[in-house]
Every structure is written in structure tokens, then in C-alpha cells.
Amino acid sequence: MDSVLESLEEIVSRVLPNTDSSSVFKDLNVVGMLHEFWKRKQTGGVLVRPESLVVYECVSSPSPPFVCYVTLPGGSCFGNFQCCLTKAEARRDAARIALMNSVFNELPSRRITQEFISRSLQEAATTTSGSLGDARDPSTSIGAYCFMLESNKGKTMLEFQEIMTVFQLLHWNGSLKVFRERKCSRQEVISYYSQHRLDEYTRSHMALDWISKEQETPGLISHELQLALKELGQACKAGRELRFYKEKKEILSLASSQMYGEETATTCNGEQSVCDAQGTEPNSNKQP
């Protein structure tokens, strides 16, 4: 543990040379430090537009406790997990979690190496019905996983998680099944979506898929939205990376608003119950 802390302090000293590395995660200016960290990481100190760096979303709420999400340049998302009585406190807490993960992500052990790939494939073979031999067959799940890992060799775990989130959403949405039915190879799907960011077009397309499912099974969107809110609340409370759960919530909310014209009372009640469970409240508004 001491060696890890020393490595983290070394990274902080390198990326934020004018900062006291021993108190970086306690500093009240953690919002500014997170911005500076990513500005230096992306540009080597060259001035860039603020909107291209971290983005904060504070949940609309008339009274505390408040919740805030922060999205990093690549798409990774974190939120405050403490009960915060002010929006500024929630913003700082979210920034602190994001900064800790950003710095930790710089450790050499967080890079995808051949050793990491071999270990991950062994774990995958152990926990599934497949075998290591399947890694050579891209038509198998382990083979596709191997292909994805090999394609991202050298990247950090946060960078890999950003790509994995897209495929988690495609699986959850049922799109991967459709691709298989259309005889699209796993390599083609992986190669395409590894090069394309999750954007408004993709979200809108997924929302239309859920509208079609809702027409076949009324109440499905509401059920999935309550589940997504619960998962988001649990992940936020645990200090985990949130993008998968937050994207699910936003896609389902978009589908609900397009189909019914407004968010239903059920959705609002579900959001409140999640907030009661973790001391926060969803339904976000963006703040600069």
C-alpha cells in the first residue's frame, strides 16, 4: 500500500508540479486541480477550451442533500457519494472521486499489457464455460474478448472501460443480438464501435429501440428505468465509475419522454426512492 501511495504522489508531483501531493485529495480546490490535471494530460500544458475537459452536472433539487456528476474527457463518469448539504460541496466531492481515479489510472499497473491480457483470459475461461483455446476463435465470447483486449493494448483501464461501456450498452439494448442475426462478425462490430464515440445519434437510436419494445410490452420502459436508477444510486454510493448506469437512465428517459411527452410520475417517484436510499436525488441539469 505504501508503494502505491508513493507512486500516486509521484504522479501528482509530475502532472501538478505546484501542488502538495500529500494533501491533494483533501484540498478544497480539488475542482481546479482536476481541471488542471486533465489540461496538462491532454495538451502538455497548452491552453484548451474548458468545455473540452471535465463537465459537471448538478442535480436539480430545491433542498439538500445534493448530488453532482463529473464526466472526464474520455467519457468516464463519477459522482459524489457523501451526503452533501450544498451544491459546491457535492461538486467538490465528485471532483475528488474523479481526481483519485484519474491519478490512480496513471499507475503502470493500470495499463493493458500482454501479462494483463493473459491473466484476464484465464479468469474469463475459469468463470465461463469456455476454454483458453477459444481465445484463438473470434467467433466465441472469449475470442471476442481477446480481440478487444489486444486491440486496446497499451491503453489505460479507464480508456478500456470507456470502450467497454459502449458494448455493455449494445448488449443491454439488444443490438449485439441483432448484429449476430445480420451475420455481422464480432470483429466488425468491435472495430466499428471502438472507433466511434457514444453520441446523440447512438442514444437516439437506442431510445427508438426501447420505444418499439414498449409498444410490444407496455410498462417495460418504466420497469427498466427504475432498475437503472437503482443501479445508478448503488454505484454512486460505492464511488464506482457511473457511465454505463447513467447512459441507461438517459436513454430510457429519452425514450419515455418521446413516447409519452413527459416523464411519468412513476419515474419521479422512483428517482426519489433511490435518493432516499443513498442521500441524493437524480433528474439532472447541466452546470458549467
N, C-alpha and C positions, 0 to 999 in steps of 0.2 A: 504493500500500500504506500509506503514512504517513497519508493522509487516512482510510482505512478504520480504522486503529488509533486515530486521534484520535476518530473517530465512536464506536467501541466504548467508549473511555474516557469519552466524554461520556455515553453511555447508562448505563454503570456508575455514574458520579457522580450521575446523575439518579435512578436506581432504588435505588442503595445509597449514599446520601449520606455515610455514616460509614465507607466503605471506601476504601482506597488503590487507585485504579483501575489503577495501573501494575503492581501485584503481585497483582491479584485472582485470576488463574488459577494462581498459584503458592502461594497461601495454603493452609496445612494445614486451615483451617476452611472449605474450599470447600463442604462438605456444608451447613453452616449458611448460607452465602451463597446457595446455590442455593435453599434453602427460603425465605430472606428475599426473594430476587428475585421468586419466584412469588407469595408472600404479598402483597407490595406491588403487583405487576402485576394480580392478580385483585381485590384489595379496596381498594387505595389506602391500605393500612396498617391496615385494620380486622382485628381478630383473627378467624381462621377455624380450623376443626378441622384438625389436622395431616394426617389421612387424606385430606383433600380436595386436598392439594397433591402433592408428589412421593412416589413409592412405590419402595422399594428391594427387590430380590430378590437374595439372595446364594446362589450355587450350593452345594449340599451336597457337601462334599469333605473327607475326613479329613486331607488334607495339601495344601500348595501345589503349583502355582500356583492362585490363587483367581480367580473371576470374579463380577462383580456387574452387575446391570442396574438402571437407574433409569428409571421411567416418569413423564413430566410430566403435568400436569393434563389436557391435551387428548388424551393417548394416545401421543404421540411417545416413543420408547424409545431409550436409548443404553446402551452398556456400556463397561467398561474394556478398553483394547486393549494395555496394557502387561502384562508378566509380573509379577504381584503376589504377594508372599510372605505377606501377611496379608490377612484379610478387610477390615480397616479401610483398608488401602492400596487394595484393589480398589474399595471403596465411594467413597473419595476420587477415584480416577481416573475412575470412571464419572460422579461428580458434576461433575468438571472438564470432561469432554467435553460433558455436558448443559448446563452453565453457559455454555460457549463458544458452543454452538449457540443457546442461549436469547438471549444478548446479541446475537449476530450477526443473529438473526432480527428484532431491533428496528430494524435499519437501514432507511431509506426504500426502498432498492433491493430489499428483500425483500418488498415489498407487491405484490399483484397489481393492476396498473394497466392502462389501455387500451393503453399502449405495450407492456407486457409481453405482453398478450393477442395483439396484432398480431404481435409477434416470434415468439411461441410457435406461432401458427397457420402462419406462414411456414415455420418449421422443421419442423413436422409435415407440411406439404404437400410439402416437399423430401425428407423421409425416407420418405414413403409413396407409394402410387400415386394418392393423391387430389390435389385442387387447392384453391386458396383459395376458389373458388366453392362448394365443398362445405360451407363453414362456415355457409352460409345454409340448409342442408338438415339438420335434426336427425336424419334417418334414417341419415346417414352417420357414420363414425367421427370425422371431423374436425368435423362439425356437432355431435356429442355432446360432443366435447372443448371446442368453442367455448361450448356451452351451460353446461358445467360451469365454465369459466373465468369467464364472465360472471356466473354465479350466485354466485361467490365473490370478486367484485371488491372490493378493499379489505382482504381478509384477508391474513395473512402466509403465507409459504411453508410454515412448519411447520403452520399451520392447514389449508392446502390439502392438504399431504401426508397429514394425518390422514384427510381425506375420501377422498383417492385410494387410501389403503391399503384401505379398505372395498371399493372397486371392483376393486382388484388381487386381493383375496381372492375376490370374487364371480366374477371371470374365471377364476382358478386353480381354483376349486371346480366350475366348470361351470354356476353359477347363471345367469349372464347369457345363456347359450345357451338355458336353459330358459325364461327370460323372453321371449326372442325367439320361441320356439316357441308361447308362450301369447299372442302378439301384444301384449305389453306394450311401449309406446313407450319409447324411451331417456329421454325427458324424465320420464316417470312413474317410472322406476327411479331416475334421478338425483335427482329431487325427494324421493322417499321416503327413500332411504338418506342423503341429505345432511342430513336432519332426525333420523335415528335413529343412535345410537351403537352401536358394535360391543359387544354384551353377551353374557352367558352363553347366552341363548336362541339367538342367531345362531350362536355357536360350536357349541352342541349340535346344531343343525340341520345345520350343515356336517359335523360328525362323523358324523351319520347318513347323509349322502350318501356319505361315504367308506366307511362300513361296507357300503353297497349295492354300491359299486364293488369292494370287496374280495371280496364274495361272487361277483361275476362274474369277477374276475381275482385269484385268490389271490396274495398276496405284494406287491400294489400298495401297500398302506399302508406296509409296511416299506421299499420302494424310495423312496417319496415322502418318508418320514421321514428316511432317510439323506441325501437330496438337500437337504431343508430344514435339517438340522443342518450340512451342509457350507456352505450359503449363509449361515446364521447366523454360523458361525465366521469366514468370509471377511469378511462385513460388519462384524462386531465388531472384527476385527483392523484393518480400514481406518478405524475410527472413524465409520462411517456410521450413519444412523438405522435402527433394527432392527425396528420393529414388524411389518412385513409378514412377515419371516422368522420372528420369534418367535411370531406368531399361527399361522403354518403349522405350526410344530413343536408348539404346544399343541393345535391342532385334531386333528392326526394322532395325537398321543399319547393324546388323549381317545378317539378312535375305536379305537385299538389296545387301550386298557385296557377299553373297553366290550365289545369283541368277544372278547378273549382273557383278560380278567380281570386281567392284569398286563402290564407292559412286557416285551417279549421280550428274550432275551439278545442278539439281533441289534441291537436298538435300543441297548442299553447299550454294546455293542462299538463301534457307530457313533459314539456320543457320545464315547467315549474317543479314537477316532481323530481326531475333529475337534479335541478338546482338545490332543492331541499336536501337531497341525498349527499351533495358534495359542497354545499355552501356557495353555489354560483348559479347564474341564470343565463341560458342561451338567448338566441334571436339577435344576431349581431348587426351593428352599424359600424362602418369603417371610420377610423380616425386617422389623421395624418401622423 
